[in-house]
């Protein structure tokens, strides 16, 4: 993937997501975007395009979405994976402790 910046949006429903995508398509320079699932949108921009980032964030907010991430490309996925590993480790420790208390 190219070095860049990503803005992720989370929407309450598919209609709000569709509205945001329609607005993105109306921009002069349409950024690269990907609909991840029924409620999540990923927009990839250049690191130096702060005006474009602000515009994308406003489009997400106007479409009744939530800006979930505004970070360098790949950082969001890394943090999410790290959090998942931490929760899994905590769950395993609780499971082990419960098994020890049973005996």
N, C-alpha and C positions, 0 to 999 in steps of 0.2 A: 504494500500500500504506500502511496506517496506521503511524504511528510506534510502534515496539515493539521487542521483543527476540526473538531467535530462539535456539533450542537445536537443534542438529543431532546426530543419532545415526547411527553407522555400525555395521552388524551383520554378523556372519559368515555368516549364512544367513537365508532367508526366515522360518523358524520363529521365530527369535529376534525378528525384526521384528514378526511377528504377535503374539507375546506382549506386546511393549511397547505395541502399539496397543490390545490388549485391556485392559491395565492403565490406559492413558490414558482409555479409555471408562468405566472404573469410578470415576473421580474425581468428586467432588461437582460441581465446575465444570470441565467438559471444555474444555481449551484448543483453539484452532484448530491443527490439524495436517494435514500433507500427506505422503503416502508418495511420495517423489520417484522411486524406482525399487526394484528388488528388495531393496536393502540399505540404503537411506538414508531417514531420517525427518526432517522439519522440523516443529518445534513453535513456534508464534508466541504470545508472551505479552505482557503489559503490561510496560513498563520498570520500574514500581514493584513488580511482583509477585515479590519475591525468594524468598518461600516457595514459590510455584508453580514457579519455575525450579529450585530445589533438589529439589523433588519430582519434576519431569520428569527431571532428571539422574540421580536415584536409580533411577527406573523404567528408564531406558536401561541403567544399569550392572547392575541386577538381571536384566535380560533378556539379559545377556551381550553388551552393546553397548559402544561407545566414544563418548564425548561429543566430537564432532569440532569443534563450535563453540558458544560461549556468548558471543554478542556482539550489538550493536545490529543490527536488521534491515537486511539488504543488505550489511553489512560483509564477511561471509564471501565472498559472490560477488565483491565488488570485489577482495579480496585474492587470490582464486583466479585471476581474470582478469589481475591484475597479474603474478602468478607465471608464468602461461602466456605472457604477452608477453615476460617476461624470458628464459624458456627458449627461446622462438622466436628471439629476438635472438641469444642465445648460439649456437644451432644454425646460424643464417645466417652468423655470423662464422666458425665452424669450417668450414663448407662453403666459404666464400670463401677462407679460408686454405689449405685442402686443394687447391682449384682452382689457386691461385697456385703452390703447391709442385709441382704436376704439370707445369707449363709450364717 
